[in-house]
Amino acid sequence: WHVLRVRSGLLLARALRRRLVFPRLMCGLDTWFAPHLGRIPFGNTLLPIQDCPADHVFRLDKMPEAWRPRETSFLTHPRFNHTAYENRARVDASVLSESAAQLLTALSEPAVASSLVVEVSHVPDVFWLARAASWPQQQPGGG
């Protein structure tokens, strides 16, 4: 589920020349450099981990810098422009999930494009929307 959300977010951010901020992630296991059974031995981490770091779920070191999303905590950092966040553009993608092109068009509207922060909710699987649009239409009768 996290992977689908992030994949769609990365594709949208890349198409719009923006940077993705990771959604809040929850982890069922702790991450450590040695074999373990989900919790670091002698650690006091309670599972599941709420708001877990993105590198617990994704190999950020393998992502190109231009694609690397910001951590969720980026939006609460003291040096972040909180006025920009309060004035963010909000797009509900559930009403735009007919095609990837329709979603990109809505996100390119001037009111949205001019916002420093754009919050997109109910994002469909953009990868499959785009892929379905590129497939040739099947003709009746197998043609």
C-alpha positions as CSV (number, residue, x, y, z in Angstrom):
1,W,0.0,0.0,0.0
2,H,2.8,2.4,0.9
3,V,4.6,1.5,-2.3
4,L,1.6,2.2,-4.5
5,R,1.0,5.6,-2.8
6,V,4.6,6.6,-3.1
7,R,5.0,5.4,-6.7
8,S,2.0,7.4,-7.7
9,G,3.3,10.4,-5.8
10,L,6.7,10.1,-7.4
11,L,5.2,9.9,-10.9
12,L,3.0,13.0,-10.3
13,A,5.8,15.0,-8.7
14,R,8.1,14.2,-11.5
15,A,5.6,15.0,-14.2
16,L,4.8,18.4,-12.5
17,R,8.5,19.1,-11.7
18,R,7.8,19.1,-8.0
19,R,9.2,17.2,-5.0
20,L,7.1,14.6,-3.2
21,V,6.8,14.8,0.6
22,F,6.3,11.3,1.9
23,P,2.9,10.4,3.3
24,R,2.8,9.3,6.9
25,L,4.2,5.8,7.0
26,M,3.6,3.0,9.5
27,C,6.1,0.2,9.9
28,G,5.4,-3.3,11.3
29,L,9.1,-4.0,11.7
30,D,12.1,-2.1,13.0
31,T,15.2,-1.7,10.7
32,W,18.6,-2.8,11.8
33,F,21.9,-3.8,10.1
34,A,21.8,-7.3,11.6
35,P,19.3,-10.2,11.4
36,H,16.5,-9.8,13.9
37,L,12.8,-10.8,14.4
38,G,11.3,-7.4,13.7
39,R,12.5,-5.6,16.8
40,I,16.1,-4.6,17.7
41,P,17.3,-6.9,20.5
42,F,17.2,-5.1,23.8
43,G,15.4,-2.1,22.1
44,N,12.3,-0.5,23.5
45,T,10.6,0.3,20.2
46,L,6.9,-0.5,20.3
47,L,5.4,-2.0,17.1
48,P,3.9,-0.9,14.9
49,I,6.0,2.2,14.5
50,Q,3.8,5.3,13.8
51,D,5.4,7.9,11.5
52,C,8.3,5.6,10.8
53,P,11.3,7.0,8.8
54,A,11.0,6.5,5.1
55,D,14.3,4.6,5.0
56,H,12.6,1.8,7.0
57,V,10.4,1.2,4.0
58,F,12.3,2.4,1.0
59,R,16.0,2.3,-0.2
60,L,16.5,6.0,-0.4
61,D,20.2,5.6,-1.1
62,K,19.3,3.9,-4.4
63,M,17.0,6.7,-5.6
64,P,18.5,9.5,-7.8
65,E,18.7,12.8,-5.8
66,A,16.2,14.5,-8.1
67,W,13.6,11.8,-7.3
68,R,14.3,11.5,-3.6
69,P,11.2,12.6,-1.6
70,R,11.3,14.7,1.5
71,E,10.5,13.1,4.9
72,T,7.0,13.8,6.3
73,S,8.7,15.8,9.1
74,F,9.7,18.4,6.4
75,L,6.3,20.0,6.8
76,T,6.7,20.6,10.5
77,H,10.3,21.8,10.5
78,P,10.7,25.2,12.1
79,R,12.4,26.6,9.0
80,F,9.6,25.5,6.7
81,N,7.4,28.2,5.3
82,H,4.2,27.4,7.3
83,T,2.2,30.2,5.5
84,A,2.8,28.3,2.2
85,Y,1.4,25.2,3.9
86,E,-1.6,26.9,5.2
87,N,-2.3,28.3,1.8
88,R,-1.7,25.0,0.0
89,A,-3.8,24.0,-3.0
90,R,-5.9,20.9,-2.3
91,V,-6.9,18.5,-5.1
92,D,-9.2,15.5,-4.5
93,A,-8.0,13.0,-7.1
94,S,-11.0,10.6,-6.5
95,V,-13.1,12.7,-8.8
96,L,-10.3,12.8,-11.4
97,S,-9.3,9.1,-11.6
98,E,-10.6,8.6,-15.2
99,S,-7.2,9.0,-16.7
100,A,-3.7,10.2,-15.8
101,A,-4.0,13.0,-18.3
102,Q,-7.1,14.3,-16.6
103,L,-5.3,14.3,-13.2
104,L,-2.2,16.0,-14.6
105,T,-4.5,18.7,-16.3
106,A,-6.2,19.4,-13.0
107,L,-2.9,19.7,-11.2
108,S,-1.6,22.0,-13.9
109,E,-4.4,24.5,-13.4
110,P,-3.0,28.0,-12.6
111,A,-4.4,28.1,-9.1
112,V,-2.8,24.8,-8.3
113,A,0.4,25.3,-10.3
114,S,1.2,28.6,-8.6
115,S,0.9,27.2,-5.1
116,L,4.2,26.3,-3.3
117,V,2.5,23.3,-1.7
118,V,-0.1,21.0,-3.3
119,E,-1.9,18.4,-1.3
120,V,-3.4,15.6,-3.4
121,S,-5.7,13.2,-1.7
122,H,-7.2,9.9,-2.9
123,V,-4.5,9.4,-5.5
124,P,-5.2,6.5,-7.8
125,D,-2.5,4.2,-9.1
126,V,-1.1,6.7,-11.6
127,F,1.3,4.1,-13.1
128,W,-1.6,1.8,-14.2
129,L,-3.7,4.8,-15.3
130,A,-0.9,5.9,-17.6
131,R,-0.2,2.4,-18.8
132,A,-3.8,1.7,-19.6
133,A,-4.0,4.9,-21.6
134,S,-1.0,3.8,-23.7
135,W,-2.4,0.3,-24.5
136,P,-4.1,0.0,-27.9
137,Q,-7.9,-0.4,-27.6
138,Q,-9.0,-4.0,-28.1
139,Q,-11.4,-4.3,-31.1
140,P,-14.5,-6.4,-30.7
141,G,-14.1,-9.9,-32.1
142,G,-10.4,-10.0,-31.3
143,G,-9.2,-7.6,-34.0
